[in-house]
Amino acid sequence: MTRALEKNGLEWSVFAVGLILVLATLAYLVREVVTTGSNPPEVVVQLGTPRPVTHGFQVPVTVFNRGDKVAEGLSVVITLAGKAEREEAVLDMAFLPKGSKREGWVTFRGDPADGRLEVGPVVHASP
């Protein structure tokens, strides 16, 4: 005897939800492939207002990636060219995804108001 397998409403509902999720995921992936450019990472560095801390002055640093690819092994050199001496700080980040921003802080012994803050070389790789 062969009986036709009948599905109840719950089984059809689970099937429909699963199918919608799979199709939505495929549509998203196709859209990403079509709309993503091939420009290299474009790293932009913005320095904030320095503030005094216990052992010097802390400067907030915001790093943006306006390119289409991930920046890996990112190093940003920030220099304080003061009247007395030149100080240098390096801010390292493991990766910076496309279209994202990361924040960090560097600390200098000298007062940035007595000198000039400069963003030096920005080094990164693209996978």
Secondary structure, DSSP 8 states (H G I E B T S, - for coil): --------HHHHHHHHHHHHHHHHHHHHHHHHHHH-------EEEEE---EEETTEEEEEEEEEE-SSS-EEEEEEEEEEE-SS-EEEEEEEEEEE-TT-EEEEEEEESS-GGGSEEEEEEEEEE--
